């Protein structure tokens, strides 16, 4: 089991559409021996929404983490 944690904070700002959004994604081991991918998203300046997905192994969690990151970057989110 790896103790390495992954985190990324992405933002999408489009002033012409009055859009200012954030997307925070992290992969961490959980207390129960599995792995959690936590997502927090919303409008910049708010607490946003949170979702936590649990995975039995680190490989599946990492694939989900990388897939979500790729999807968000494809929609215009950039590191911020």
C-alpha positions in Angstrom: 0.0 0.0 0.0 1.4 3.4 -1.0 1.1 6.3 1.4 1.5 8.8 -1.5 -1.3 11.4 -1.8 -2.4 13.1 -5.0 -4.1 16.5 -5.2 -5.0 19.0 -7.9 -6.8 22.3 -7.8 -8.3 23.4 -11.1 -10.1 26.7 -12.0 -12.2 27.8 -15.0 -12.7 31.5 -15.4 -14.6 33.1 -18.3 -15.3 36.8 -17.6 -17.6 37.2 -20.7 -19.9 34.5 -19.3 -19.4 35.6 -15.7 -18.1 32.1 -14.9 -15.6 31.5 -12.1 -15.5 27.9 -11.0 -13.1 25.6 -9.1 -12.6 21.9 -9.0 -10.4 20.3 -6.3 -9.6 16.6 -6.6 -7.6 14.4 -4.2 -6.7 10.8 -3.8 -6.0 9.5 -0.2 -6.0 6.3 1.7 -9.1 6.0 3.9 -9.2 4.8 7.5 -10.7 1.5 6.5 -7.8 0.3 4.3 -9.4 1.3 0.9 -8.8 4.4 -1.1 -10.9 7.6 -1.4 -11.1 10.0 -4.3 -12.6 13.2 -2.9 -14.0 15.9 -5.2 -15.0 19.4 -4.2 -16.4 21.8 -6.8 -18.4 25.0 -7.1 -18.3 28.7 -7.7 -15.1 30.4 -6.6 -15.7 32.1 -3.2 -18.1 29.4 -2.0 -17.7 26.1 -0.1 -19.1 24.2 -3.1 -20.2 20.6 -3.1 -18.3 17.5 -2.0 -18.4 13.9 -3.2 -16.2 11.0 -2.0 -15.9 7.8 -4.0 -14.3 4.7 -2.3 -12.2 2.1 -4.1 -10.9 -1.2 -2.9 -7.5 -0.8 -4.5 -5.2 2.1 -5.3 -4.9 1.3 -9.0 -8.7 1.7 -9.5 -8.7 4.9 -7.4 -5.8 6.4 -9.4 -7.5 5.5 -12.7 -10.6 7.3 -11.6 -8.6 10.3 -10.3 -6.7 10.7 -13.6 -9.9 10.2 -15.7 -11.7 13.0 -13.8 -8.7 15.3 -14.1 -8.5 14.6 -17.9 -12.3 15.2 -18.2 -12.1 18.6 -16.4 -9.1 19.8 -18.4 -11.0 18.9 -21.5 -13.8 21.2 -20.4 -11.4 24.2 -20.0 -10.3 23.8 -16.3 -6.7 24.8 -15.7 -4.3 24.5 -12.7 -4.9 27.4 -10.4 
